């Protein structure tokens, strides 16, 4: 295996580990952020995205600009460049273009 291939594998392994741990934290967050008297079905009704949003918001100490930066980064990572640009324009008070 070349050094480049080895580094790509290490990076892929680290990313897989991060995703696995975040999914575990989402499960813990689901049990933490919602009322204790909810049934398992009611808890499950809160999507992973919703729980992660709560986690991001708290982690960033409810700072709107930091939450927006995290949102922009997620859209960029998902290759949603047009939507990201439109959101940034909206936040900055610019008139949307069609």
N, C-alpha and C positions, 0 to 999 in steps of 0.2 A: 504494500500500500504506500503510495507516495505521501509526502508530508501534507500536501494539499488535500488529498483524499482523507487522510487521518484527521485533519482539522475539521473538514466538513462533517465527518462522522461524529466527532466530539461535540461539535455545535448542534447537530441534530439530536444527539443524546441529551444534551443539556436542555434543549427546547422541549423535548418529550418529558423530561423530569419536571420542568417548570409547569407545563400543562397539567401533568398528573397531580402535582401539589396544589395548584390553583383549584382544580376540581374538588380536591379534598377540602380545601378551605371554603369553597362555595357550599358544600354540604354542612360544614360547621356554621357558616354564616346563616344558612337557612334556619338552623335551630336556634340561632342567637338573635337575629334581627326581627323575628316575628313572635307573636303572642305564644305563650307556653301552652295555652289550652287548645291549640289547633290540632286537628286530627292529622295523621300522616298524609292523607289525601289533600287536606287543605294546605299543609306545608308544601307539598309537591306542586300545588297550583302556582306557586311563586317560581317563575322561570330562573334558570341559571343566570340569564342576562340581568334580570331584576336584582337578584342577590348580589351579583358582581357589581352592579351599579351602586348598591348600598355600600359595599365594601370600598369601592373606589372613592365614593363621596366622603366616607369617614376617614379613610387613609389620607386623603388630601385635605382633611380638616374642613370640609364643606366650603372650600375656597373656590368660588365660581370660575375664576380664570384658570386655575389649575385643572379643574374638572373639564373645562372646555379644551385645554391642551391635551388631556388624555383622550377626549372624544376625537379631536382632530387626528391624533396619532393612530387611533384605532381605525378610523376611516382611511387614512393613508395606507396602513398596513393591509387593509382589505381592498386596496386599489379602487376606492370610491372617490376618486379625485374630483369629479364634477360636483357630487353631493357635498364634499368637504369644502370646496370653494364656495358653493352656494350658502352653506352654513356660516362660513367665515364672513361672507358679505352681509348676511342677515344680522349677525352679531355686531358687525361694525356699522350697521345702519345704512348700508348701501342698497340701492334699488336692485332687486333681482332682474336678471335678463333671461329671456326665453331661449 
